[in-house]
Amino acid sequence: MKKTGILLLFLGILVPAVRAEAREAVEVPEEVIEISEELGGEYGICPELIQAVCWQESRFQADAENNGCIGIMQVDPEWHGDRMERLGVTDLTDSRQNMTVGVDYLAELAVRYEDVGAVLMKYNGDRRLKKLLEGGMEDVSDYAQSVLELSAELERRHGK
C-alpha cells in the first residue's frame, strides 16, 4: 500500500473547538486506536480522523449494516469489491479488514480532493460535493463537519 502523506496531522488547528456538552462522550475502543494508528501511519492519515469516521459511520460497531454497507466504516462491498480483492479483504465485519478498505479509500480521495471536508463528503456519498468544489456551497456537509469536530476533539485529548 502506498503512503499519501497528505492528510491532516494537525486537524485541530483547522476546526473550531466543540463544546463538550454538545456531544456525547466518545470513548474509542483500544482496538480501533491501534488499527487507526497503524493504518494512519501507513497511509499518512490522521488516526483521529479515522476514529471519527468509524464513530460517525457505526458507533464503532463492527457488525453494523445499513443499506448494503457493512462494518465499522460502512464499506459497500459492491462499490469496493475490486479494492477488497486488491487488499485481500474477505470479511467486512472484521474491524481491521473493514478499516483497511475504508482508509485505503480515504487515502485515494485525499489525493483527488486534498481538502478534508471534500474528502469526507465524497466518502459519505454527498452529491453536493460538486457544488462545494465550484464555490456554490459555503460550508461542508453536516456529516463532514461532525467528523471534523470529533477528530479535532480526539486530537486535543491526545495532546496534538
N, C-alpha and C positions, 0 to 999 in steps of 0.2 A: 504494500500500500504506500501511497505517495503522500508526503507531507505537503500541506498547502502553505503552512507558515504564515497565515494572514489573519486569523480571527481573534480578535478581542481579548488580549491578555489583560487589558485594563478597562473592562467594560464599565466598572463602577464610576469611572470619570465621565462616561457618556450619558448615563441615565440618572435623572434626579432621584433623590432619596425617597424611599417609600415609607410612609408612616407605619410603624409596626402594628398599630391597632387596625389598620385597613386590610390586613392579610392574616389568614390563619397561620400559625407557626408551621413551618415546613421542616421536617426532620428527614434528612437524606439518609437512606439506608447505607450502611458501610459498603455493601457490595456495589452499589451504584457509584459511590465515591471512588472506589478502587478502579472500576471499569472506566469511569469517565476520565479519571486522571491518566490512565494508560492510553486510552484512545485519543484523549485530548492532546497528549504529548506526541503521539504518532501522527496525528493529522493537523496539529497546530491550531486546535480549537480550545477555547477556554472551557475547562471542566465544569465550571459552574453554569455555563450556558447549556451544556449537555444535560446537566442535572435539572435545570429549569425546564427544558423541553420535556424531559421524562415526567416531571411533575405535571406540567400542563397537559400532556397527552394522556397520561394514565394514572396519575397519583401514585406512581411507582409500582403499579400492578402489572406483573409480568404476563398475566393471563388475560389482560383486558382485550376486549374485542368490540369494534364499533364500525359498522358499515364496511365490513371486509378488511379493515385494518386490524393488525394484531400486535399485542405486546406493549412493552414499556414505552416505546417511541412510536407506536401505532403505524407500523410498516404495512403497506399494502403489497401482498405477495404477487398480485397480478402486475402492478406497476413496477415493482422492483425485482421481478423474477430473474432477470439477467444479472443484476447486481448481486443477488443472493447466490447465484451459481458461481459467479466470479470470486466471491468471498468465501465460498464453501459453507454457506449458511443453510441449514436444513430445518431448524426449529425456532420459529419466531416467538415462542413463549419462553425461550431461554434468554434471560436478560443480556448476557454477553453477546450472543449472536444477533439479537434484535438491535442492540445498541451499535454493534459493528455496522450493520446496514444503515441505520439512521445517521450515524456520524459520517459514514462514507458519503451519504447523500448531502448532508450539511456542508461537507468539505467541497463537494462538486459545486454546490450552489454558491459557496463563498468565492470560488474562483470566478464564477459567472457574474455575480452581482456586487461583490465587495461590501456593500452596505448591509450590516447585520439585520436591520429591520426588513429590508427587501428579502434577504435570505430566509428569515422566519416566515414572512408572508408566503413565499413560494413553497416552503416546507409544508405549511398548513393548507396549501391549495387555494389561497385567496386570489380570486380573479381580478381584484382591484390593483394588483401589483403593477400592471402596465400604466395605470393612471398615476400611481405614486412615482414611477420612474420618469414619466413625462412631465411631472410637476403639477398635475391636476389634482393631486391629493396631498394635503399638507402634512398629515400625520400617518404613522404606520397603523396597522390594524390593532384592535384591542388585544387580539391573541399575541401579536408580536410585542406590544407594549408590556403585557403581563409577563411574558418570558424575559424580556429585558430587565424589568424591575426586579423580578425574583433572582435573576442571575446577579445583578448588582448587589442585592441583599446578601446572597450567599458569598459573594466575593468579600464583602465587608466582614462577614463572620469569620472568614478565613484569613483576614488581615491583609487583603490585597488592595 
